[in-house]
Amino acid sequence: MSTRNFDGIIPSSMLLELASRSPDNLSHIETILRTQKILQAARNGHIRFKFAAGKAERQIYDAKNTTRLPGTRARFEGDAATGDKTTDNAYDYHGGMRDFLKAEFGWNSIDGNGMNLVGTVHYGRNYNNAFWNGASMTYGDGDGVIFITFVTPNVVGHELAHGVTEKTSGLDYQGESGALNESFSDVLGACYEQWLFKQTADKASWLIGSGIFGPTIKGKALRSMIAPGTAYNDPKLGKDPQPDHYSKLYRGSGDNGGVHINSGIPNKAFATFAIAVGGNAWEAPAHIWWESNSGKNRVGSTANIADFAKKTVDNCTKMFPQHLPALKKAWNDVGVAV
Ligand SMILES: [Zn+2]
């Protein structure tokens, strides 16, 4: 059995860094332990609550700051707004991601088969994460200092995209294939947010996890797709460890072999490609990435970054040959020869 960890939007490596820099704040260690317990159980087939095959309907529950899942019914498809901002945002962003997948890729919900979009908000106390467990989403409220919310469009998009990858390429969550898995979630999360706010590629922030840090934290977001390594630099958090070039690939064993670190390399290739193409990133650029991860001509579960780059070139040649020079330049500029 593999010993890799499964993560929510906040990687265990970041929570460990936070814990080591603020040993009095136990919320980070508690978040790691709780997340690992739930996700390991889910992967071992012990999800204790099951939902019927669905009609791509939203079902948002409220844990009311307990750790009981799924919690009490808060807002289901068609229900009126609750007045709780977190619940209503979760309802809106889950629905937005569902509509984005359908409109752009003809994909029905997360699994392609209309599964209901189930989410639980207000999970636990000082719980510093949000995660997809294979059946549903769970969102903590954060500790109120480092993290203030996890219900944002690109966090929702990122996590639900892990479900898409699970059902399609199944990219193995370690090493370079894991970095590609992470990167695809960032690509879909960013494209969903840009689609939602009608932003062209040159106007987009390309930030993942913007709006989740409290006001005292020196950081814009968890990651910057366009400038990996520059998202944050704070005494409580350390510095963004992402490389922006393959020559600086992280080769250590932390973070499942750098899944949230090396994702900076394909992230930058996507963002620079989308800006070079111009217009909306969710059109040709996202369609090439979708085909390469989730379409008929997709990579296998153990693909490395070079394999994925070659697959995007192959799909670009078939789908949008006019964009081939920009795609090749984007990969070559991050040190991946195609
Ligand atoms: Zn992720």
Residues whose N, C-alpha, C, O or C-beta is under 5 A from the ligand:
A	BS01	ZN	G8 E182 S185
